Amino acid sequence: MRATLFASACAAAVAVFLPAQAMAAIQAQPEQPDNQEDSTTVGEVIVTATRREERLQDVPLAVTTYSQEELNERGIVGYEGLAIETPGVVLNRPTANFNNFTARGIATNGYGANLQSTVAVYIDELPISANGNSTILDPSLYDVERIEFLRGPQGTLFGSGSLAGALRILTHDPDPTGFGASVLVDFGLTEEGSLRQRYNGMVNVPLIENELALRLVGFVRNEDGWVDNVGTGVENSNRLVQYGGRAILQWEPTERFTTRLMYSHEISNPRDSSLTNPLRGIDVRSSDRPDRFTSDMENFNATFEYQFDGARLTSSTTYGTYNQRFYVDLAGTFGGAIAFALDADAYDDNFVHESRIVSDAGGRIDWSAGVFYFRRRRDVDYGYRSNPAFLAARGITGLPDEYYQRFGVHIISNELAGFGEITYRFTPDLWITGGLRYGTTDAQGFTEAWGYSSDYLIRALFGIPGPVTVTGITPATGVVAEETGPSYRLSLSWRPVPSITTYAAVATGFRPPIVNARAGAVSTLDPTDIVIPYGASSDNLLNYEVGIKGNWFDRRLFANIALYYIDWNDIQVQANRVSDSVQFATNIGEATSKGIEFEMIAYPFTGWTVALNGSFNQAEVTALTPQEAGFSGAVLGARLAGPEFQGSLRITYDWELQPGVDANASVAIAHVDDFPNAFPNTPGRPTVPLATYDNTDEYTFVNANLAVAFDQVTVGAYIENVFNDRSVTYVHPEAFLDARYARVRPRTVGVRIGYEF
């Protein structure tokens, strides 16, 4: 049936290869590159990275933007595509719903358990990446207004967590001027024969002409897997089922006042992990049950805007819930000798409010000011389990069920800050910008008054049968971890000619303090092992940067180049106690990161576009005490977890097949160097090499697209990973997993069909 469905889709595509809805992308490309009027689209991109609308060329920081048309043209539907197309950015994605960006080499490993991400991810005004040791949903990127990837610290305007950058997903406003709708269907078939189905739709309904409109967006993904789990006996076990949507109601009763209400809900339900064990096979894993990392995110937002004479006031309030399942087989900790697993359910309640007022652009002085408040309560119910067959085989009794330990914790964290930015123009072509954020972050953990523990691990490891000793969990209140202080940004911009802007900037970033859920815990297996520390204080980062943006050769070449040098101090790191794999966070000394990022788009001949982006980076530990080395496993000179070079080249040709019918073909080549998955030594045993230390592969893969766009219909097909490169893209740093390696997705051939009306 899969082959029949795929063949039918190919027949419908008339055997042409290219992303659906390429019509808008084709229209965005200049038909005559030597015609200046037709070539302005790249240079005149408008962004809101500084909380006001500005030309991308004039923003004094490194920003990569994507319109919905560009996402469709490039076939980008998730985080992987964004990372490939953004210089200096790598996505660490061991499996579905684990998405951790690294920018400018600022990461100590690709997982970051217990740590806040170094790149903040926002959907409109809501930060969704401040999740620490949890899943991070891969949201739908269909029908978005724009995506902005800001590189370098963004602490002044986007707060904690934007240590190395910020990704902003800006949803599309409803249009009160007319009805509109679109559909995009995607069928893909992997090298192993697994079917990928993606369905997207949008409806825009004006309720009161030019005043009130409703926009509805929905999507469904049903994607077969390609990894076999020999432990559960399930082939293609890493199937993904994901669905959701959003509704936005926007009311503009006057030219000055706008109200925007949004509800969104997305559910992602992978059936198993995609991590594999190379010793078992290239796409083979083993666990006693499926490893489940599921996400359920629901958000309510109300945004009000009022245009005063000379300034615009914005007030945005979001309440969201984020429920997740973290079910994982931990038996790899002891080489699979005993049954040992964790079933954890986490529940987040998030409240975010920001009010800001921004002056209208165009004067000698531009300014903005605002306040921000964020509160999160996270409840986690932990259930460590054996399994009935193992308990019976070992003669271990006395447990109420298969769970040998249950307990609950919750952590309450807050952030309150005021921020502002001011720009002074000495001349229309020379200006200085300064920004300051001053705030307080705090976190406190609580062990709840329920649950129990037992001596199961000792009995299981040493073969001691009989009834376990069960003890109750003692409730506890952790210390308050609090940090107060400023973040700042200062830049000087100069436009020597209208087509070129240069800038020099210095900026800071930070992450809030972290509380270890099991602070003070002594290992029951080895009392001489590390006692879990209370947590980690805030780390901080100082970024020096110079850049140039502009266009040359009569607008045939557009470029964005940035050079940076970063000092990273009191680095928050994640480690695992050797005896029982308990995770903890702590701080270590200093690291530096330096490099260059570049983006170039050229129009050499009529119909041809060449886009090149990439980065060179060197990042390493530069200061470390013996005690810090002992806790973390780090050594002086250790590389951080990012590639020295990564980049991509895209060549596109568009032409007119016949009047009213346009075609577009492209080939994209992406390359990523290898990088380490962790520090080289063992936490608690600084002279012993870490058994799980490894490097990803250096890899290159190719995507090809070809499409035809009619009046309202676009039909196309694509090949992802043309040469079926199966390189390792991620290596998990922790010992508890049997399968720790992620690979490039197998070659996938597919068709996309889009319709707009």
N, C-alpha and C positions, 0 to 999 in steps of 0.2 A: 504493500500500500504506500510506503514511504517513497519508493522509486516511482510509482505511478503519479503520486501527487507532485513530486519534483519534476517529472517529465512534463506534466500538464502545465506547471508554472513556466518551465523553459519554453514550451510551445507558445504560451501566451506572450512571452517576452520576445518572440520572433527571433530568437537566437542572437540577440544583441547584448553586449556586455557593458553595463555602467550603472551607477547608483541612481535610484529613483529620485524624482523631483529635481533633476539636474537643470531644468529649464531656468529657474531663478539664478542658479550659479552661472549658467551660460550667459544669461543676460548681464550678469555682473562683470563678466570679462570684456575687455575692450575689443571691439571688432577691428579697429585700426589703432594699434599701439602708438603710432606716430601722431595721432590726433589727441592733443592734450585734453580736450573737453571730454573725450570718451574714456580717459584713463585715470579719472580722479577717485575711483571708488576706494582704493587702498589707502591713499593719502588722506582722505577726508573721513575716516572712521571716527565716530563719536563714542566716547566711553564715559563711565561715571566712576572710575577708579578713585578719584579724589572727592567723591560725593557730590560733584557737580558735572554737568555736561561739558566736556572739553574734547578738542581734537586729539586723537591718539598721539600725533606727532608732537604735541606740546606738553604731554604729561611727563614729568621728570622722574620716571621709573620704568622698568622693563615690564611691558604688558603685551600679552598675546591675546587676540580677540577672535571669536568665532560667531558669525551670524548663523541663523538656522539654515540659510541657503548653503553656507560653507560646510556645515555639519552634514547636510544631505549629500553634497557633492563628494565629500571625502568618505562617506559611509560611516561617520562617527556616531555611535549610539550610546557609548558609555565611556568610562574613565580611561580605558586602554587607548582609545583613539586620541584623546586629549594629550596623554603623555607622549605618544609618538610624535605629535605635531608641535609640541611645545619645547623649545630649547632649554636644556638644563634641568629637565624634569623626568623622573622615572617613577613608574607606578609599581609598587610592591604589592602583588595580588596573588597570594598563595591559592586562593579559591574564591568562589562567589561570596560577596558580602564582607570580604576583607580587603579594604582598599586604603593603602597608606602611601601618599605621595612623598617623594624626596625631591627637594629642589636645592640646587647649588651644593650638593654633597652633604647637606646638614642632616645626618642620620647616623646612629651608631649600629643599628641593624634594621632590617626591613620590616620587622614585626612591631616593635615598640610596645610590647605588653606593659601595662600599667602606666604608659606614658601618653600624654596628649600628643597628637600629631604635630609635626613641625610646619605643616601647611594647613591652614584653616580652609574648610569648605563651607560655603554659604549657599543656601537656596533662598533667594531674595534676602530677607533680613535675618534668617535663622541660621546660626552655626550648627552644622550637623557632624562635625569632625571631632569635637572635644569629647571623645568617648573612651580614651584610655584603653584598657584591656577589654575590648568588645568588638562586635561587628560594626562595620560602617557600610550602610546601604549604598548600592550603585543605582542612583536615581535615573529615571527616564529623561532623556535629553530631547524628546520630541516636542515641537512647537514652543521652543524657548525664544525669547527676544534676543538674547545675546549671552555669550559666555566670556568672561574676562579672567585670564590667569595672570596674576600679579606676582612677580618674582622679587625676592628680597624681603626683608622684614616689613610688616605692615601694622606694627603695634599701635601706631598713632591713631589710625582710623578704624582698624578692625580688631584691636585688642589682643588678648592672650591667645596663644595657639598659632598665630600667624608669624611664627619665628622665622621661617624661610620663605613665606609667600602666602597667598590667598587665592582660592578658586571661587569665583562668583557665578552662580547659575541664576540668571535673571529671567523670570517667566514672562510670557507675552501678555500685554494688557488687552482686555476686550476692546473691540472696535464698535462704537455706537453708530457708525455711518452706514453700515451695510452688512447683510448676511454673508457668511463665508463658511466653508467646510473643507476638510482635506482628509485623505486616507493614504496610508503608506503600509504596504504589505511586503514582507521580506521572507523568502524561503531559502535556506541554505542547506547544503549536504556536505558533511565532513568526509575526509579520506576514509574513515572507518565506517561510513554509511549512516551516521546519525543525522537526523533531521532537525533543523533549526527553524522555528516558526516565530515571527514577530509581527504583531498587528498594532497599528497606531491610528488614532482618529481624533479629529478636532471639529467642533461646531461652534461658530460665533453667531450669537443671536442678538440683534438690537431690540431692546424692549421699549425704549423711548428714543426716537430718532435724535441723534446727536447729543444724547444725554445719559442714557442708561443702557448697559449691554451686559450680556452673560457669555462667558467663554468656557466651554467644557472640553476637556482633554482626557483621553483614556488610552491605555495600552495593555497588551497581553503578550507575554513571552512564554513559549513552551519549547525548550531546547533540550534535545536528547544529549546524553553524555557520551564520553569516549574512553573513560577509565573503568577498568574492571576491578572490583573488590573481591579478592579471593577469600577474605575472611567471612564475608556475608554471602558469597556465591552469586553476587549480582553483577551482570555485565552492564557496561555503560552506566555505571551507578551514579555518576555526577550530573544527573539531569537537573535542570533549572526550571522552576515554574515561578513566574513573577507577573504581577498585575497591579493595576492601580490607576489613579487619575486625579484630576483636580478640577475644581469649579471656581471661577473668579467672577465676581459681580462688581462692576465699576459704575459709579454714579458721578456725573459731572454737572451739577445743577447750574453752576456759573463758570465763567472763564477762570475764576480764581480758586475755586474749591473743588477737590476731588476726594471721593471716598472709594476705597478698594478693599473688598472682603474676599478672602481666599480660604478654601478648604482643600486639603490634599491628603491622600491616603495611598501608600504604596506597601505592598506585601511581597517579600522575596523569600522563596522557600526552596533552596537547593536540597536535593535528596541525599547528597553525600559530598564529601570533599573532593577536590581535584588534585590534591597532593599525591605524589607517587613515590615508590621506593625503587630506585634503579636496580637493586639487587634482585628484585622480583620480576622486573620487566619495564619497558619504557612507559607503558600506560597501565601499570598495575599497582594496587595498594592493598593493604590488609588492615581491618579493624573488626572487633567482635560484633559491632553494630555500626550502622552508618554514622559518620561524624556529621552532625547537623549544626549549621550556623545560619539561623534564619533571622529575618528582620521584619518588623511591622512598624512603620512610621506614619503617624497621623498628626497633622498640623492645622491650626486655626490662626489666621492672621487678619488683623484690621489695620489699615494704613490710611492716614488722613493727611492731606496736603493743602496748604493755603498759600497763595501767592500774594504777598504784601507788595507795596511799592518798593522795589529794590531788593527784596529778599524772599526766599521761599522756605516755609516751615513744613517739616515732615515729622509725623509722629507714627511710629509703627510698633505694634504689640503682637507678639506671637506666643501662643501656648501650644505645646506639642508633647506627644508621648512617643516613646521609642521602646518597643518591647523586643527582646531578642532571646534566642536560644543558643547556648554554647554547649553542645554535647560532643565530647571528644574522648576517644580511647587513649588512655595514658600509659598503656602497658609497655610501650617502648622504653619507659624509664628504667625498667628492669629486664630489658631484652625479651619481653613477652613471657616471662616466667610465671607471672601471676596475673589474675584478672584485676584490673585497676583502671577506673574510668571516672570521668566527671560529667555530671549533668547539671548545668547551671542555667537558671532562668533569671534574666535581668529586666528591670522595668524602670525606665527613665520618665520623669516628669520635668519638663523644661519650660521656663518662662523667660521671655526676652522682651525688653522694651528699649527703644531708642528714640529720642527726640533730638532733632537737629534743625538749625536754621542756617541757610546758605545764601550768601549774597548773589545777586545777579552778576554774571560775568561782564567784562567789558570796561570796567573802570580802572583807575590806577591802583586801587586796593580791592582785592577780593578776599573774602573772609568766610569762615564757617565756625560754628560752635555747637556742641551737643552734649547730651548725657546718655549713658548706657548702663543698663542693669540686666544681669543674667543670674538666674538661679536654677540649679538642677538638684533634684533628689534622685539618687539611683539606689534601688533595692536589688540585691542579688541573693537568691536562694541557691545554696550550694548543696549538691548531693553527690558524694563520692561513693562509687559502687563497685561491687564485685559482680558475679553473676551466679544464678542458682546452680548451674552445672559444676562450676569450680568449687563453690562452697560444699556441695555434696561430695565431690571427689576428695577434698582435703579433710572432710569431717569437721568443718568449722560451723558451729551452731551459735544460737543465742542472739542473732540479729532479728529485728522485726520484719525485715525483708532483705533484698539484695544490697541495700545501702548500708555501709558501715560507718558513715559519718554524714550528718546533716547539720547545717547551721545557716543563719541568715545575717547579712550585714546591710547597712545602708550608709551612704555617704552623701552629705549635703555640701554643696559648693556654691559660692557666690562670687560675683564680680560687679563692682560698682565703679564707674569711671566718668570723668568729664574730659572732653577733648575739644581741641580747636585748631584751626589752621588759618594762616594769613599769607597772602601773596602781595608783594609790593613791586610795581613795575617802574623801574627807573626810566625806561623808554618802552615803546611797544615791542622791542626785540630783546630786552634785557630785564629779567625779573628774578626775584628771590622769594622763596617759599619756606615758611617755618611752621612746624606742627608740634603740638604737645598733647600728651594724654597723661593724666594723673589718676591713679585708681588704686583700689584695694581688692585683692583676691583672697579667699580663704576656703578651707576645706576641713571637714571633720568627719571621722568615721565612727560607726557604732556597731557593736556586736549585739544582736538581738537576743531576747530571753527565751529562746527555744532551741531545740536541736540536741544532738548528742555526738559523742565521739567514741572510738573503741580502739582496741589493740589489734585490729584485723591485719594491718600491714606486717607486724612482727610475726603473727601466727602464719600468715600466708608465705612470707619469705623464708621462714625457718621450719616450715612444715609442722607446726604445733596444732594438733586437732583440739576439739572441745569447744566449750562455750566461751565467747569473747567477753571481755570486761568492758561494760558500757558505762560511760560517764556523761553527765549533763554538761551542756555548754554554759559557761558563766557569762552573763551579759557584761558589756564593758563600753565605756565611753572614751574615745580616743582624744588626743590632744588636738587643739585647733592649730592647723598650719596656716599661717597668714603672711602675706607679703603686701607691702605698700610702697609705691614709688612711681616715677615717671617713665614714659617712653617719648622719644622725640624724633623728629625728622627735619633736616635742613637741606635745601637744594638751591643751586644757582643755575638758571637757564639762560642761554644766549642763542639767538637766531641770527647768524651772520648773513644769511640770505633767506628770502621767504620759503625756500624749499628745504631748508636744513635747520634742525634744532639740536643743540648740544646741551648737556647738563652735567653737573657734578653734585653728588648727594652723599649725605651721611645719615644713617637711620639705625634705630635700635628695635629689638624685639625681645619678647620674653614668653615663658610659659608659667602657669601658676604652680604653686607647690602641690605635692602629691602625698597622699596618706596611704601607707601600705595596709591592706585589709587585715593582715596577720602579724602586725607589728609586735615584736617581743616574743614571738613563737620560737620555741626550741625544738629541734628535730627529735622526734621519738625514735628514729632509726640510728642517729648519730649525734648525741648531745654535744660533741665537740665541733660540729659544723656551725656555720654562720647563724647567729641569732638575727632574726629578721629585723632590720632597722625601722624606725618610725615612719620613714618616707624620704622624700627629696624636697629640698627647698627650690625656689624658682631659679631657673637658669636664665642667662641673658646673652644677647648677641649684638655686636656692633658691625655694621655693614658700610663699607666705603665703596662708592660706585661712580663711574663716569660713563657717559653714553652719548650716542649720536643717532638721530633719526632723520629720515628725509628721503628725497627722490633726486635722481640724477638722469642725465642723458635724455632730456625732454620727456621726463616721466616714464622712461622705459625701465628704470630700475628703482625699486624701493628697498630701503634697508633700515634695520634697527640693530645696533650693536652696543653691547654693554660690557664693561670690564669691572670686576669687583674684587674686594679683599675683605674677608670676614674674620673677626675674633669672636670665638664662642667660649663663654666662661661658665664655671659651675655646671657642667653638662649633666643633665638628667639622663641616667642610663638605666636599662632594665637588665636584670640578671636572674639566674635561677640557682637556688641552693642545690648542691650536688646530691645529697642523700635522698631527698624526697621531691625534687623539682619544684618546690614552692617558689613562686615568682616574687620579686621585690624590686623597688626602685630606690636609687640613691644618687649621689652627685659625685662627679670626678672633675679633675682640673680644667684644662683648656685645650682647644683645637683651633686650627686656622683652615680656612677654605679660600682659594683664590682661583679665578678663571675668567673666561670670556664666553659670552653668548652672542649668537648672531641669527638674524632672520633676514632673508633676501627674497624678493620676488622680481623677476625680470620678464619683459615682454619683447623677446628678440625679433620675432617676425609676426606677421598677421596670423592670429589664431593660436599662437603658441604662448604658453606660460610656463616658466621654470621657477619653482619655489624651493629654496634651500634653507634649512635651519640646523643649528647644532650648538654644541658647547664643549669646551675643554675645561677640566676642573682638577685641582689637586687639593685634597682635604685630608688632614692627619692630626693625630693627637700631639700636642706640643708641650704640655705641662702635666705632671702626674706625680702624686706622692706615693710612697710604697704602700701605705694603707689603702689608698684609692685603687692602686693596681691589684691589691689583694681582694678587694670586694668585687671588682668589675671584670677582671681578666684582661684589662687593657694594658698596653705597653707603649712607651714613647715611640713615636713615629708610626703607630698603627694607622692604616688607612681607614677612613670612615666609609660607610656603606653606600657608596655612589660610584658610578663609572667615571673614568678619566675622560672619555669621549663618548658622546651620543649625538646622533643627528639623523636627518631624513632629507631625501631629495624627491620632489614630485614634478613630473613633466606632464603637461596637459595640452591637448590640441582640441580645439572646437571649430566646427564648420557647419555650413548650412547644407543639409542633404537635398532639400527642395524648399521652395517658398513656404514658410510657416513650420518647417520641420528642422530642428537643430540637433546636432550630434556632438558628443563630447567623449574623448578618450583620455585616460591617464594611467601612468605607472608611477608607483611610489616605492622607494627603497629606504628602509630604516636600518640603522646600525646602533648597537649598544655594546660598549666594552664590558668586560667582566668586572665584578666587585665582590668584596668579602661579605659574608652574612653575619659576622659578629666580630668581637675582639678575639685575639688568638689564644688567650689562656683561660683557665678554668676559674670562675669566681670561688674564692675561698682557698684555692690552691694555685697561687700565682706562678709557680714554676712548672705546672703541668699543662701541656697543650690541651685546648678544648676539643673534646672528642667530636663535637658536632660542627667544628669550624670547617668552612668550605667556601668556594667561590662560585658565583654564577658563571655561565658560559658567556664568551664573547660571541655575539650572533648578529646575523643580517637576514632580513626577510623582505619579501617583495609582495606588493598588492597590485592588482591590475583591475581597471574598470573601463567600461564602455557603455554609453547610454544614448537613447534617442528621446527627444522631448517634442511632443506635439502641442496642440493648443492648451488642453487641460490635462492631458495624460502624459506621464513619463514612464518609459519601460527600459529596463536595463538589467545588466548582470555583472557579476564581480567574481574575482578569485582572490581570496585572502591567503597569504602565505603560499605563493605560487610554487615554490620549490620544496614545500613541506618540511621546512626546517623545524626540528624538534629540540632546539637548544633549551637548556635550563635557564629560566628567568628569575628564579627565586629559590633560596635554600632556607628552610626554617631553622632558627638557631637553637631551639630547645630539644632536649633529648627525649621527651616523653612520647613523641610521635614515631611510629614505625615508618610512615611515609612523610618525607620532609621536602620533596622537590616538586616545583611547578615548572611547566614547559610551555613553549609557544603552542598555541592551539593548532591542531592539525589543519592541513590545507582544507579550505572550505570554499565550495563553488556555490553561487547563489544567484537569485534574481530578485529584483525589487520592482514593484509596480506602484506608482503614485497617481492620485487623482485629486485635482483641486477644483472646487466649484463654489 
